[in-house]
Amino acid sequence: MKNSYVSKSALLVISSMCLLSACGDTTGQRALSGGAIGAGIGTVGGAILAADPVTGAVLGAAAGALTGAATSKNEVNFGDIK
């Protein structure tokens, strides 16, 4: 029962991180924002999963930064902010 909860929680954290990870115009901006958002989600995920929140933050930051750097401006478009 606990493994099912952990798997569902991990899936939720990872999918949330991927959806939120790439905000910015340049590759560097997307990597930085992805890393920051990923670190936040990883910290919460680590705490929810009864793991180390610091480890969650590090892993989340790495995954968010990689996802942000791998996306292009055309793949992530939130419209023009005025």
Buried (B, 14 or more C-beta within 10 A) or exposed (E): EEEEEBEEBBEEBBEBBBEBBBBBEEBEBBBBBBBBBBBBBBBBBBEBBEBEBEEBBBBBBBBBBBBBBBBEEEEBEEEEEE
